[in-house]
Amino acid sequence: MSTIISYFIFLLVLLILTLVLFIGLSNIRLI
């Protein structure tokens, strides 16, 4: 059970980092 939770948290963090990176690149292109 703990392994599944850890894996889910890892995917969630990875998704957040991807969104932040994508937004950052978009802002750089807009500027």
C-alpha positions in Angstrom: 0.0 0.0 0.0 2.8 2.4 0.9 4.5 1.7 -2.4 1.4 2.7 -4.4 1.1 5.9 -2.4 4.8 6.8 -3.0 4.4 6.1 -6.7 1.3 8.2 -7.0 3.0 11.1 -5.2 6.0 10.7 -7.6 3.7 11.0 -10.6 1.9 14.0 -9.1 5.2 15.8 -8.5 6.4 15.0 -12.0 3.2 16.4 -13.5 3.5 19.6 -11.5 7.1 20.1 -12.5 6.2 19.5 -16.2 3.4 22.1 -15.9 5.7 24.6 -14.3 8.4 24.1 -16.9 5.8 24.4 -19.7 4.4 27.6 -18.3 7.9 29.0 -17.8 8.8 28.3 -21.4 5.6 29.9 -22.6 6.4 33.0 -20.6 9.9 33.2 -22.1 8.4 32.9 -25.6 5.8 35.7 -24.8 8.5 38.0 -23.6 
